[in-house]
Amino acid sequence: MTQHADRPGIVRFDAPVGGGAIDHPRPDRLEQGNPRRETWTLYEPAAGDLSAGIWACEVGRWRIVFPPGKHEYFFVLEGHVRLHDAAGGWTDVRAGEGAVIPGGFVGAFEVIEPVRKHFVLVGG
């Protein structure tokens, strides 16, 4: 397949070869553990508010606050996560399942079993 400089090419989400960016949840948001998170950003156009890639994380739980204009679609490749909402409810997402965290969501992100997921973030 030939790529042309004047047209964007397809970006594949193959398994990463090298290490990704490593971080941990902010200490003031931790609820359980201090999980190591690794992110491979595979697509992030310069002129947009979009990023997509692969994310992996150890078991743990931390509070999340999404700004009103930021949304995330994700698809779990391996593992099990649980999203807790501010009203006390939760949603489980396991390997082979996807979900959207909508803009304005306030709650907690819990990794029940080590997870690897595809993610697409839109907005900021």
Secondary structure, 3 states (H helix, E strand, C coil): CCCCCCCCCCCCCCCCCCCCEEECCCHHHEEECCCCEEEEEEECCCCCCEEEEEEEECCEEEEEECCCCCEEEEEEEEEEEEEEECCCCEEEEECCCEEEECCCCEEEEEEEEEEEEEEEEECC
